[in-house]
Amino acid sequence: MGYILSMDFMLEEELIDLMTYCLQNPESKDVNEKHKRITEIGHELYADGGVDALENFAFVLKNRITEEIEKDPSSLRYLWNGLTDEWQY
């Protein structure tokens, strides 16, 4: 169980870094690469915990990123579309 929590924390931190970068540098040529990694992480999260995991991560990410840089990452939720019919943004 400790491994799963550690893995979730690492993915959360990586998502925060990726999303923060995308929100602060929307015109960067690196954004597409960052979007691909965000999508890959979404696949990992969904495989591990289903739509509940996606919703939990989206909630945490929104709170942390909004607090840290005052930008809402909700616009990036679409990157996890297609994983399940329950997730459509």
Secondary structure, DSSP 8 states (H G I E B T S, - for coil): -HHHHHHHHHHHHHHHHHHHHHHH-TT-TTHHHHHHHHHHHHHHHHHHHHHHHHHHHHHHHHHHHHHHHS--GGGGGGGGTTS-TT---
